[in-house]
Amino acid sequence: MNLDTAWAGCYNMVLGGEAGKAAELEGCVEGFLSTLRADRNASPRTLQAYSLDLAQFFKFVAEAAAAGAWRNEPVGHPLIRSYLGDLQRRKYSRRTIARKVAALRSFFRYLCREEILERSPMVGVATPRLEKKLPAFLYTNEVETLLARPDTRTPPGMRDRALLEVIYGCGLRASEAVGLNLDDLDFEAEYVRVFGKGSKERLVPLGTEAIKALGQYLKAGRPRLGATGRAVFVNKAGGRLSDRGLRRLLQKYLRQTAIARRITPHALRHSMATHMLENGADLRTIQELLGHSSLSTTQIYTHVGRGTIKKQYDRAHPRA
């Protein structure tokens, strides 16, 4: 969409007052995104999503103003509710609507903090309750079958085995895995340094199998792929392996193992957390390993322990 049209069409409604007397809306958005980048270490993907979310809202406001529905009044609860209703009618998921609400809430909070607005119109606006989706995961035998598929006699196979071992063994996100550099690996201490969301750094233990696969790949596979930079995992041209490349190779091995469910690299991370919980690890430990800022995010994995809980109940409870 043409952002200039959105700025002009909803300028007064968002900021109030005459256009010549208030700060420019576009400048406010740029300042807001700069603040997110500087203060919260927001990722480029988050910044792009928030920018698009705000642009979509401004377009809605501009169209409402052009239709005379709101008579150029400042944004308030009625307009916000109308916008959320429009999103629901257009079949956006609750999760997407919740993100758009979060973008607006943060933006208006920024305007208040900068004393551009006196009060946020988002005060009292509830965030949609998210449907609880159980994370996809592989069973232990499925993981073992998957990890055995790469042909470790070839450089790409060595890379793929090491990559899958690291993702599953360390519970990494896809972006974290392909973003690893050589100096992030500490074989002596058996740890890997990971930069997660918001560039937050954490140290994650390297398991025995991951160390073995990495050692083989770094010694015999990576050099033969023509690697020249700092990236641990490289493509056939020697450059850093992309997120898309990771997903492509995973799908190849899933087809070979005849696993028909929709499995993404993130499912390997879920599998690691699931298996650790079933084998007695506590949620706090899993939270630290996964890099979750809140324990509530980690608690989604408690669903997988129901069978284990029942077994332990039957074994330990005197009245079971």
N, C-alpha and C positions, 0 to 999 in steps of 0.2 A: 504494500500500500504506500501511497505518497504521504510521508510523515508531515510535510509542510501543510498539507490540507488538514491533517488531524490537529496540528498545533493551532492553526487559525480558527478551526471550527469549534474547538472546545476550550479555548484559552481562558475566557472569562469564567466559564462554568467550573473549571478546576481550581483556578487561583482566586477568582473573584476580582471585582474592580475593573477599571479600564485597562485595555491592553498597554497603553503607553505608561501606566503607573506601576504595573506589577512586573516582577522578574519574568523573563521569557521562559515559557514552559520547556522548550527544548533544552535550554541551559540548565533548568532544574533537573531534567532527566539525566543529562550528562554528569552533573554534580552528584546525583544520587548513585549512578553506576560507578563513578570514580570512588565514592565513599565505600561502596561494597567491595571494590577491588582492593582498596588500601586497608580498610579496617577489618574486613572479614576474610580476606584472601579468597574471594569468590572466584570460582573457575571461569574460564571463557565461556563454557557451555551454560553456566548459570546466568552469567551476564547477558548472553544472547537470549536466553529464555525469558528473563525479566524484561528485557528491552522489547521483545515481541509481545509479551503480555500487556505491557503498558500501551504500546501502539494499538493493540486490538481494543483496549478499553477506550482510548482517545477516539478511535474511529467510531465506536458505538456512541460516545457522547456527542461527537460532531454530527452524526446522523440524527440523533435525537434533537439536537439544537436546530438543525436544518428543517426538521419536520415540525418544529414549533411545539414539541411535546413538553419541553421543560422551560421554555421562555427565558433561556440564558441565565437561569439561576445557578448559584454555586452547587457543586455536587453535594448531595446529602444521601440519607438512607434510602429514600424512594428510588433514586436513580441507581444506586448500588444494587438494590434488590431487583430492579428491572434488568440490570446487566446480568446478574447471576441467573435470573430466570431465562434470559436469552441463551445463556450458555447451556442450561439444562435442556431447553427446547432443541438446541442444536446437537444434543446427544454427546456432549463432552463427558468424560468419565469424572467421577468424584475426585479422583487423585489429581487430574488436570485442573479442575475447578479450584481445588484446594491450593494448588501452586499459584494460580492466578490471583486468588484472594491474598496469599502471602506476599506476592509482588506488590499489590496495591497497598496492603497494610504497611509494608516497609517504606514504600514511596511516600505515602502521606505522613508517616512518622518522621521521615527525613524532612519534609516540608515544615512540619511543626517545630522540629529541632532547629531549623534554620530561620525560624520566626517568619516564614512566608505565609503559613496558615496558623490560625489560633487554635483550631481544634480539628482533629482528624475525622473525616466522615466515616471512617472504618470502625470507630468506637462502637461496640455493641453488635458488630457484624460477626456472626458465628462462622467458623470454618467448617465446611461440610465434613461429616464423619466419614472416614475412609473405610471401605469394605476390607475386612481382614482376609488377605490372600495368603494361603500357605505357600511358602517358597518351594520351588521345584528342587529336588535333590536326587542323587543317585544312591543306590544301596551299595554297601561295601564291595560285594562281588562284582557289581557293575563298574565301579571305579577301577578295581583291579584289572578287569578285562579291557577297559578303555586305555589305561596307562600302559598296557602290554602291547597295544597295537602299533605304535611307531616303530619303523624299521631302524634300529640303532646301528645298523651297518652303514648307513648313509648320513651325511651331514644334516640334511633337513630332518631326518628321523631322530638324530641325537638332539637337535634343537627342540623338536616337538615333545619328546619324552621329558626333557628337562623343564620345558615350559609348563606342561601339564602337571608335573610333579610339584613345581613351585606354587602354582595356583592352588592346587588341592592341599598340598602340605602346609602352606602358609596362609591359606584363606584370602588370597589377594583378589582385588577387583581386576578386571581386564586392563584398565588404564594403568593400574599400579604395576602390573606384570610387564607390560610392554614398555613402561617408562623406567624400568630398572637400568642402572648404569653399573659398570664394573666395580666402581669404588663403593657401591652399596652392599657388596657381598663381603662378609667377614667369615672365611672358612675356619679360621683359628678359633674364634668365639662361637661359631656355628649360629650366626645371626644374619639377617638381611635387614637393611634399612629401607623403609617404605615411606613414600610421600603420598598420603591419601587426600581426601577431599579437603579443600581449603589449604593445601600444602602442609597439612599436619603431618609431622614426622612420628613414626613409631618403629620400634625394633621387634622383629618377629623371629622366633627360632627357626632354624633350618633343620628339617628332619634328615635322618640318615639316607633315605632313598633320594631325597632332593639333592643332597650334597653329592651323592654318587653320580646321579644323572648330570648335574651341573659340571662336575669335574670332567667327565667324559666329553661333554659338549664343548666346554671351553678349551680343552686340550686338542681334540681331534675334529670337532665339527665346525665351530665358529671360524677358525682360520681358513678353512676350505670354502666357506661361504663368502670370503673376501671382505670380512668385517674390518673397518678402519677407524670407526668412531668409538664412543664410550658405551653404546648400547649393549646390553647383555644379549638380548634376543634380536637377531637380524634376519632380514629376508634374503632371497637368493641373489639380490644385487649388492648385498653387504650393508644396506641401510637399515635403520631401525624398523622392526616389524610393527605393522600398524594394528590397531584394534580390529579393523576389518579382516586383516590377514589372520589374526588369531581366531576369529569366529569361523573363518573359512576352513582352517585346518581342523578345528574341533568338529565341525559338521562332517568332514571327511571321515574322521575316525568313528564318529557316532554311526554313520552309515555302515561302516565295516563291522561294527559290533551289533548291528540290528537293533539298536535302542531307538524306539519309535517316538518316544516322548519328546516334547520341545525342551531341549537342554541348551542352555547358554553358558558362556564362561562363568557367569555369576552363579550358576547352579553348582559348579564345583566348589565355590566358596561356601554356598549353603550346605553342601555335602560335608565339608570339613567340620563346620559348626555342629551339624546334626550328629555326626559320628562321635565327636568329642563329648557332646552332651550325653549321648547314650552310653558312653564309656566312663561316665562319672565326673567329667569336668564341670566346674561351676560356671554360672553365667558371667560373673565378673571377669574370670579368666578369658572366656570367649569374647567378651566385650573388648578387652584390651587387645586381643589378637586381631580382631576384625577392625579395630579403630572406630568403633561406634562411640559417638559423643554421649549418648544416653542409653541407659540400661534397658529402657522400654523398647528400643529398637531391637535389642538382642533377644528380648523375651518371646519374639515370634517363634523361636526355635523350640520352645518348651512343648509344642504340639507333638514333636517327633518322639518325645520320651514317654508317651503314654504306655506303650507296651513294656518298656523297661520299668516304669514306675509300678505297673501291675505285678511284674515278676518280683520286684523288691518288696512290695507290700505282702505278697503271698509268702515270701521267704521270711520276712522279719516280723510281721504283725502276729501277736499271739492268738488273735481271734480270726485270722484270715481263713 
